């Protein structure tokens, strides 16, 4: 039997073609899912903030929380608790603060 005789079999009625089409659809679906996951991986962590240079102050954005240093008689002491820094407050580099000795 030749290939054309096999595909014209009345019991198969073109099964080979539909099986190949199903495999193609599944492979295309698998590739699409892989590309979607790959795109999500690369886009979810893409927000990057670069700390500004020593010569420029910055302003706090919304919901900034963290530990802060306070000036005491012994020097700068890191606090134990986290505090919420109000939006709009300025943060300046150490070179902006004049040390009084």
Backbone bond lengths (Angstrom), bond angles and torsions (degrees), N, CA, C in turn:
res aa  C-N    CA-C-N  psi(-1)  N-CA   C-N-CA  omega(-1)  CA-C   N-CA-C  phi
1 X - - - 1.453 - - 1.525 109.76 -
2 X 1.269 114.74 139.20 1.456 119.36 177.05 1.523 108.87 -92.46
3 X 1.303 115.60 172.56 1.457 121.43 -178.49 1.521 112.02 -61.73
4 X 1.326 116.69 -37.43 1.465 119.56 -179.75 1.522 111.05 -70.16
5 X 1.335 117.12 -32.59 1.453 119.44 177.97 1.526 110.93 -71.61
6 X 1.335 118.05 -33.89 1.450 120.71 179.73 1.522 111.06 -67.95
7 X 1.301 117.86 -39.78 1.457 120.27 -176.77 1.523 111.78 -75.26
8 X 1.338 117.56 -17.89 1.455 119.34 179.70 1.524 111.56 -94.39
9 X 1.300 118.04 13.03 1.455 123.07 178.80 1.530 109.10 -62.59
10 X 1.329 118.90 130.35 1.462 120.46 -177.79 1.540 112.94 -65.79
11 X 1.330 117.90 -29.88 1.466 118.21 -178.46 1.526 111.69 -76.58
12 X 1.325 119.20 -30.87 1.468 121.91 179.55 1.514 111.18 -82.80
13 X 1.315 115.20 -41.33 1.459 122.73 179.52 1.532 112.15 48.60
14 X 1.323 116.15 46.86 1.453 120.95 175.70 1.519 114.08 83.41
15 X 1.324 119.18 25.75 1.463 122.03 -179.22 1.515 112.03 -61.99
16 X 1.308 116.76 -37.33 1.460 119.48 -176.86 1.522 111.53 -60.15
17 X 1.292 117.57 -40.60 1.457 121.10 -179.99 1.514 111.72 -66.66
18 X 1.324 117.41 -41.83 1.460 119.35 -178.04 1.523 110.98 -70.47
19 X 1.325 117.76 -32.61 1.457 121.03 177.30 1.522 109.70 -66.46
20 X 1.307 116.96 -42.23 1.461 120.57 176.87 1.524 110.62 -63.35
21 X 1.331 116.65 -40.28 1.460 120.11 178.86 1.522 110.88 -63.79
22 X 1.343 117.51 -39.86 1.463 120.79 178.48 1.526 110.69 -64.07
23 X 1.310 116.63 -41.66 1.464 120.80 178.93 1.524 109.95 -64.05
24 X 1.319 116.84 -41.99 1.463 120.64 178.30 1.529 111.12 -62.02
25 X 1.334 116.17 -43.95 1.461 120.34 179.94 1.524 110.08 -63.84
26 X 1.329 117.42 -43.18 1.463 120.87 178.97 1.523 111.38 -64.13
27 X 1.315 117.50 -40.06 1.462 120.58 178.34 1.529 110.89 -66.23
28 X 1.326 116.78 -42.45 1.462 119.87 177.92 1.530 110.86 -63.99
29 X 1.324 116.52 -39.51 1.461 120.45 177.20 1.523 110.56 -64.43
30 X 1.310 117.38 -42.81 1.463 121.95 178.34 1.528 110.84 -62.42
31 X 1.313 117.42 -42.59 1.464 121.72 178.37 1.527 110.15 -64.86
32 X 1.330 117.35 -41.83 1.462 120.88 179.33 1.524 111.28 -63.16
33 X 1.332 117.32 -43.11 1.461 120.94 178.44 1.520 109.95 -64.30
34 X 1.322 117.70 -43.04 1.460 121.42 178.68 1.524 111.04 -60.11
35 X 1.320 117.10 -45.10 1.465 120.57 179.56 1.533 111.58 -65.95
36 X 1.329 117.41 -36.80 1.461 120.50 177.99 1.523 110.68 -65.46
37 X 1.329 116.70 -44.09 1.463 120.42 178.03 1.523 110.16 -64.28
38 X 1.304 117.42 -41.91 1.458 121.55 178.46 1.531 110.89 -61.53
39 X 1.322 116.72 -41.74 1.463 120.61 178.49 1.526 110.67 -64.64
40 X 1.328 117.46 -40.76 1.462 120.43 178.16 1.522 111.46 -63.88
41 X 1.312 116.65 -40.09 1.465 120.33 -179.97 1.517 110.55 -62.21
42 X 1.310 116.75 -41.39 1.455 119.66 -177.49 1.518 113.68 -79.17
43 X 1.331 118.45 -22.81 1.462 119.04 -176.68 1.515 113.99 -98.19
44 X 1.326 119.37 -18.80 1.455 119.49 -175.92 1.517 112.84 -73.86
45 X 1.291 119.56 -28.39 1.453 120.60 -178.98 1.506 113.97 -110.35
46 X 1.307 117.27 28.59 1.455 119.91 -172.14 1.520 115.12 -92.76
47 X 1.319 118.33 -1.05 1.451 117.70 177.07 1.515 107.90 -82.47
48 X 1.281 116.51 120.11 1.459 121.34 -175.62 1.519 109.08 -129.16
49 X 1.309 116.04 132.69 1.453 121.61 176.69 1.514 108.28 -113.24
50 X 1.296 115.36 131.03 1.460 120.69 178.58 1.519 106.94 -105.18
51 X 1.320 116.83 127.10 1.451 120.55 178.57 1.525 109.07 -63.95
52 X 1.313 115.10 134.57 1.461 119.89 -176.53 1.517 110.47 -70.21
53 X 1.287 114.56 165.96 1.461 119.91 -177.64 1.518 111.19 -68.12
54 X 1.291 116.67 168.88 1.461 124.35 -178.82 1.527 111.82 -61.98
55 X 1.305 118.20 -19.06 1.465 120.71 -174.02 1.526 113.84 -94.54
56 X 1.335 118.80 8.26 1.455 119.36 -174.28 1.534 112.29 -135.19
57 X 1.348 117.33 127.76 1.464 119.36 175.20 1.532 110.70 -75.68
58 X 1.323 115.93 163.72 1.462 120.74 176.87 1.522 108.30 -128.71
59 X 1.344 117.20 162.81 1.464 122.21 175.13 1.516 108.36 -112.80
60 X 1.312 115.65 143.30 1.451 121.79 -179.50 1.524 110.09 -72.78
61 X 1.304 115.52 141.45 1.452 121.96 175.62 1.522 110.31 -92.48
62 X 1.328 117.47 -171.85 1.461 120.33 -179.60 1.528 111.63 -70.91
63 X 1.309 115.31 147.14 1.466 122.92 173.45 1.528 114.21 59.27
64 X 1.320 118.02 42.68 1.460 120.91 176.66 1.522 107.96 -88.25
65 X 1.324 116.65 123.93 1.458 122.44 179.55 1.515 108.81 -131.23
66 X 1.328 115.56 147.14 1.450 119.13 176.67 1.516 111.56 171.54
67 X 1.302 115.01 174.73 1.459 121.00 176.09 1.520 108.31 -82.46
68 X 1.329 115.88 145.62 1.460 119.84 -178.82 1.527 110.15 -127.19
69 X 1.318 114.68 156.52 1.459 121.85 174.05 1.523 108.72 -91.63
70 X 1.306 117.13 144.02 1.465 122.13 173.11 1.515 108.59 -124.13
71 X 1.316 114.94 147.99 1.469 121.22 -179.04 1.526 108.65 -83.61
72 X 1.314 116.12 123.61 1.468 121.70 176.58 1.522 108.22 -122.92
73 X 1.313 115.95 179.51 1.464 120.39 178.40 1.528 111.40 -64.23
74 X 1.329 115.87 -26.21 1.467 120.60 179.82 1.523 113.43 -88.86
75 X 1.296 118.41 -3.11 1.462 121.82 -177.56 1.521 109.98 120.69
76 X 1.294 117.08 -157.52 1.465 122.41 -178.83 1.524 109.06 -85.11
77 X 1.343 116.69 126.66 1.460 122.65 -179.84 1.525 109.55 -119.16
78 X 1.341 116.18 131.05 1.458 121.62 177.50 1.521 109.17 -78.20
79 X 1.311 117.00 127.31 1.459 122.10 179.51 1.518 111.67 -71.70
80 X 1.323 116.16 157.79 1.466 121.41 179.48 1.520 112.86 -82.36
81 X 1.324 117.59 -29.87 1.459 121.82 -174.04 1.524 111.45 -99.12
82 X 1.336 114.39 153.49 1.465 119.83 171.42 1.522 108.23 -82.41
83 X 1.303 116.08 144.97 1.460 121.14 177.49 1.528 108.84 -125.81
84 X 1.322 115.30 157.37 1.461 120.48 174.63 1.518 107.02 -94.47
85 X 1.319 116.07 123.69 1.464 120.94 178.93 1.526 107.46 -92.62
86 X 1.328 118.12 124.01 1.464 120.69 -176.05 1.532 112.22 -60.24
87 X 1.316 114.35 143.32 1.465 120.54 178.19 1.526 109.31 -62.14
88 X 1.325 115.71 136.12 1.453 121.27 177.61 1.519 114.21 97.41
89 X 1.321 118.06 -14.76 1.459 119.97 177.82 1.516 108.99 -66.43
90 X 1.321 115.38 147.74 1.458 120.64 179.31 1.519 110.32 -89.18
91 X 1.304 114.53 147.39 1.460 122.15 173.37 1.530 105.67 -125.58
92 X 1.315 115.36 123.85 1.460 119.25 -176.42 1.524 109.88 -114.78
93 X 1.318 117.53 152.01 1.462 120.30 177.48 1.528 110.80 -69.77
94 X 1.319 117.47 159.07 1.467 120.69 -178.66 1.528 114.15 -54.45
95 X 1.304 118.20 -28.94 1.467 120.01 -179.30 1.532 112.53 -66.68
96 X 1.345 118.06 -18.63 1.453 121.89 178.16 1.522 111.68 -79.45
97 X 1.331 116.92 -20.54 1.461 120.81 -176.07 1.513 108.77 -95.26
98 X 1.321 115.51 125.36 1.451 120.82 179.98 1.520 108.22 -84.94
99 X 1.303 117.10 122.70 1.461 121.37 177.98 1.528 109.49 -79.83
100 X 1.322 116.17 125.33 1.462 121.49 176.83 1.518 108.41 -98.47
101 X 1.299 116.32 119.99 1.469 119.79 -177.63 1.495 111.39 -107.12
